[in-house]
Amino acid sequence: MTKVLIFGHQNPDTDAIGAAIAFANLQKELGVDAEAVALGTPNEETQFALDHFGVSAPRVVETIAGETSDVMLVDHNEFQQSAADIEDLNILAVVDHHRIANFQTANPLYYRAEPVGCTSTIVLKLYKENDVTIPKEIAGMMLSAIVSDTLLFKSPTCTPEDVDAANALAEIAGVDLNSYGLDLLKAGTNLGDKSEAELLDLDAKSFPMNGKTVRVAQVNTVDIGEVFARQDALRDAMLTENTKNGYDLFLLLVTNILDSDSELLVAGEPREKVTEAFGVELKNDRASLPGVVSRKKQVVPQLTEAFEK
């Protein structure tokens, strides 16, 4: 077997990078020549975790085929969220907690998908199943991923398994779960020094929906008003992205991590699908979404249903 590269989705979040690091370490312990790489640079939240636990960021790649043909995917499966040349690669394994869509392989593979809040929760199970000890720094990255994906257990995607996993990993990592978790989440809310284009690219994914391409970006903050003070510039940047990349509809979900509420900004068409999906009227391209914090569970499924009507 050639060297195996392991990576998460484009615009990687803490789980995409943390799960890749953890799964690559597990594969190496099992005798596989594996390396964690990333399809983008770490965001500030992820970099906080890397620095805190003394872990080097994975090197960034755009294409894989020039290095190897064998890969393993974590925290995603949809090809449009993966490496640019993913269709030319041999996918050996997938570990994920998202829907399965736009995915096919020529060969059989190992596929582990569970409806939990974080991929790293599943990776922890794999360590236990293979009786492999988790190093302290790896446990810290996995813990950070769970805190990030579940918003410190406030997200509706969070399950009791995620909570149990986080507590176990916090003990291995030697940190206080709540105090470290809050510090981690706050590290990801430093938005003032970022351009509109950077904000829109921090955590964004594209989804095909009944012949349309919908882009959904999410930013976490402790002050929604600070973000929407730039509403006109953000909307213009979203429209530019639509034209540049062929998106039909662009949604920006701005989430207050303290209140667990979100505000939505919409650019493009068909915007009536947003009204149908969430039962809200857009006013000045905006809508309030009380209690909505999860793109995976509270945004994408609702939009998908609306587009299929």
PyMOL commands that set and color helices and strands:
alter all, ss='L'
color gray80, all
select helices_A, chain A and resi 14-29+44-53+79-81+86-88+119-129+136-150+160-173+177-187+196-201+224-228+231-245+272-278+295-298+300-308
alter helices_A, ss='H'
color red, helices_A
select strands_A, chain A and resi 4-7+34-38+59-60+70-74+90-96+110-113+204-209+212-221+249-256+261-268+286-289
alter strands_A, ss='S'
color yellow, strands_A
deselect
rebuild
show_as cartoon
